[in-house]
Amino acid sequence: MDLNTIDTLVRPAVRRDLPAPARGDAFLAGGTWLFSEPQRDLVRLIDLPSLGWIPIAQEPDRLVLAATCTLAGLDAWAADAGWAAADMVRRCCRALWGSFKICNAATIGGNLCLALPAAPMAALTIALEATCVVWSGLETDRIPADRFILGPQRTCLAPGAVLRQIEVPSALLSARFALRQASLTVEGRSAALLIGRLDRDGFALAITASVPRPLSLRFDRLPDGAALRAAIEAASAADGWYDDMHGAPDWRRHMTVRLAGEILAELAA
């Protein structure tokens, strides 16, 4: 869709070229949502791919994913990475349920910053205990992935702040993972997307899509089913269960508890 209110396109080459925030700004990464509907309040686009960030970098102690890395790029790279986590990463990349055109343009950072409850990159980054590196002017902030999204289409980003990259501890790429997803239709938007992780520090569970904001549960060992259900109910009590055309709250609650039990059984086997 043409955005006929835009009068300025900024293409920064380095960080200092990023303009001061102004009303009507939008950061452009893949643009799959930005160009999908009218954006009548926007007058200026700031093109992030012009910064030339390396999409994926494997360092000794961490994996660094640029915010402008596409989901298709991460999917293809994970296919040859040889991690225990590779299958889970690829399933998250494909959980967007978009066309091949969308998946080749949609970015990790865009998926996180849009902050839809069904965002698969939220589940992925929380399951991997990733850190979101944010540029705020000349300041750099490091925010745990489970604190980045505050609610539907709300993040912790201040006006003008930019998600630069996502950093994943290398050690967690060899952990055991189990993923479960539920949708009302075969290729529908996720109504519940859960990822469990088992490693030497215990058991962790990321819950997304069925709740307004992602939930992260941690246990020092595999819990039993009753303890896991109680933890889910306690964690969801503040915000409740998400309600939209892709699933009613009571159904999402039921599916979340059911899928969590399946994850627990798989990792306990």
C-alpha positions in Angstrom: 0.0 0.0 0.0 1.3 3.5 -0.8 1.7 5.8 2.2 0.6 9.1 0.7 1.3 11.1 3.8 5.0 10.5 3.8 7.1 13.5 2.8 10.6 12.5 4.0 12.6 9.3 3.8 15.8 9.3 6.0 18.5 6.7 5.1 21.1 6.8 7.9 24.5 5.2 7.2 25.8 5.2 10.8 24.2 5.6 14.3 24.9 9.4 14.5 22.8 9.9 11.4 19.6 8.8 13.2 17.4 11.9 13.5 16.0 13.3 16.7 12.5 11.9 17.3 9.6 13.9 15.9 5.9 13.4 15.7 4.9 11.4 12.7 8.1 9.3 12.6 8.2 5.5 11.9 11.2 3.2 11.7 11.1 1.1 8.6 12.7 -2.4 8.7 10.8 -5.0 6.6 7.6 -2.9 6.3 5.3 -5.9 6.1 2.9 -4.4 8.6 3.7 -0.7 7.9 2.6 -1.0 4.3 -0.3 -3.2 4.9 -2.8 -0.5 5.9 -3.1 3.3 5.9 -0.8 5.1 8.3 -2.4 8.6 8.2 -0.4 10.0 11.1 3.0 9.3 9.6 5.1 11.9 7.7 8.7 10.6 7.9 10.2 7.1 7.5 13.6 6.2 8.9 15.1 3.3 6.9 17.0 1.0 9.2 18.4 -1.4 6.5 20.5 1.4 5.2 22.6 1.1 8.4 23.9 -2.2 7.0 23.8 -4.3 10.1 25.2 -7.8 9.8 22.1 -10.1 10.1 23.6 -12.9 12.1 26.9 -13.1 13.9 28.1 -16.1 15.9 30.4 -15.0 18.7 32.1 -17.3 21.3 29.6 -16.6 24.1 26.6 -15.4 22.2 24.5 -15.3 19.0 23.8 -11.8 17.8 20.7 -11.2 15.6 20.3 -7.8 14.1 16.9 -6.3 14.4 16.8 -6.1 10.6 17.5 -9.8 10.1 14.6 -11.4 8.3 12.7 -14.4 9.5 13.5 -16.3 6.3 17.2 -15.5 6.8 17.2 -16.8 10.4 15.2 -19.9 9.3 17.7 -20.7 6.5 20.7 -20.0 8.8 19.3 -22.2 11.6 18.9 -25.1 9.1 22.7 -25.5 8.9 23.6 -24.3 12.4 23.7 -27.7 14.1 22.2 -26.5 17.4 19.9 -28.5 19.5 17.6 -25.4 19.4 17.6 -25.2 15.6 14.3 -27.0 15.0 12.5 -24.8 17.6 14.0 -21.7 16.0 12.8 -22.7 12.5 9.3 -23.5 13.8 9.1 -20.0 15.4 10.2 -18.4 12.1 7.4 -20.3 10.3 4.8 -19.6 12.9 4.1 -16.2 11.4 1.9 -17.9 8.8 2.7 -15.3 6.2 3.3 -15.8 2.5 6.8 -16.4 1.3 6.9 -12.7 0.3 6.1 -11.6 3.8 8.5 -14.1 5.5 11.3 -12.9 3.2 10.7 -9.3 4.2 9.5 -9.5 7.8 12.2 -8.9 10.4 12.9 -10.1 13.9 12.9 -6.6 15.2 9.7 -5.6 13.4 7.9 -8.7 14.8 9.0 -7.8 18.3 8.3 -4.1 18.1 4.8 -4.5 16.6 4.2 -6.5 19.8 1.2 -8.5 18.7 0.3 -11.2 21.2 0.9 -13.9 18.5 4.4 -12.5 17.7 6.5 -15.7 17.3 9.8 -13.8 17.9 8.5 -13.0 21.4 8.2 -16.6 22.3 11.6 -17.4 20.7 13.6 -14.6 22.4 12.0 -15.4 25.8 12.7 -19.1 25.5 16.3 -18.3 24.7 16.6 -15.8 27.5 17.7 -13.2 25.0 18.7 -9.6 25.7 17.3 -6.8 23.5 19.9 -4.1 22.8 18.2 -0.7 22.4 19.7 2.5 21.1 18.2 5.6 22.8 20.0 8.5 21.3 23.7 7.9 22.2 22.7 5.7 25.1 22.6 1.9 24.9 20.2 -0.1 27.0 20.0 -3.8 27.5 16.6 -5.2 28.3 15.7 -8.8 29.0 13.4 -10.2 26.3 10.6 -11.0 28.8 10.4 -7.3 29.7 10.4 -5.9 26.2 6.7 -6.3 25.4 4.3 -4.7 27.9 1.0 -5.5 26.2 -0.7 -5.7 22.8 1.2 -3.3 20.5 3.0 -1.8 23.5 6.7 -2.1 24.2 9.2 -0.5 26.6 10.7 1.6 23.8 10.7 5.3 24.4 9.9 7.6 21.4 12.9 7.6 19.1 14.5 4.5 20.6 15.7 1.8 18.2 15.9 -2.0 18.8 19.4 -2.6 17.5 19.9 -6.3 18.1 19.0 -9.4 20.0 21.7 -11.3 21.9 21.3 -15.0 22.8 23.6 -16.8 25.2 25.4 -19.6 23.2 25.0 -22.1 26.1 21.2 -22.1 25.7 21.4 -23.1 22.1 22.3 -26.7 23.2 19.4 -26.9 25.7 16.4 -29.2 25.1 13.2 -27.4 23.8 9.6 -28.4 23.2 7.2 -26.2 21.3 3.4 -26.3 21.1 1.1 -24.1 19.1 -2.7 -23.9 18.8 -4.8 -22.0 16.2 -8.4 -22.1 15.3 -7.6 -22.9 11.7 -4.8 -24.8 10.1 -3.0 -21.7 8.9 -4.5 -19.2 11.3 -2.8 -16.8 13.7 -1.5 -18.4 16.9 -4.0 -18.5 19.7 -1.4 -20.1 22.0 2.3 -20.5 21.4 4.4 -22.0 24.2 8.0 -23.1 24.4 9.5 -25.1 27.2 13.3 -25.4 27.9 15.1 -27.9 30.0 18.8 -27.3 30.9 21.1 -27.7 33.8 19.6 -24.7 35.6 16.1 -26.1 35.5 12.9 -25.8 33.5 11.6 -22.6 31.9 8.3 -22.0 30.0 7.5 -19.1 27.7 3.8 -18.4 27.1 2.6 -16.2 24.3 -0.4 -15.5 22.0 -2.9 -16.7 24.6 -2.1 -13.8 27.0 -2.0 -10.0 26.4 1.7 -9.9 27.2 4.3 -12.7 27.2 4.7 -14.7 30.4 8.0 -16.3 31.5 7.9 -19.1 34.2 11.1 -20.6 35.7 11.6 -23.6 38.0 14.8 -25.0 39.4 13.6 -28.5 38.3 10.8 -30.1 36.3 7.6 -29.4 38.2 4.7 -31.8 38.4 1.6 -31.0 36.5 -0.3 -29.5 39.4 2.6 -27.1 40.2 2.8 -26.0 36.6 -0.9 -25.4 36.3 -0.8 -23.4 39.5 2.1 -21.3 38.3 0.3 -20.6 35.0 -2.9 -19.5 36.8 -0.9 -17.2 39.1 1.1 -15.6 36.3 -1.9 -14.9 34.2 -4.1 -13.5 37.0 -3.0 -9.9 36.6 -3.8 -9.5 32.9 -6.1 -12.5 32.2 -6.4 -14.2 28.8 -6.4 -12.5 25.4 -9.7 -12.2 23.6 -10.0 -11.6 19.8 -11.4 -13.2 16.7 -8.7 -15.9 16.9 -9.8 -17.4 20.1 -12.0 -16.8 23.2 -10.3 -16.4 26.6 -11.6 -19.6 28.2 -10.5 -21.6 25.2 -7.0 -20.0 25.2 -6.7 -20.7 28.9 -7.7 -24.4 28.4 -5.3 -24.8 25.5 -2.4 -23.1 27.3 -2.7 -25.5 30.3 -3.1 -28.5 28.0 -0.1 -27.5 25.8 2.0 -26.8 28.8 1.3 -30.3 30.1 2.3 -31.8 26.7 5.6 -29.8 26.9 6.2 -31.0 30.4 5.6 -34.6 29.4 7.9 -34.4 26.3 10.8 -32.9 28.3 10.4 -35.4 31.1 10.6 -38.3 28.8 
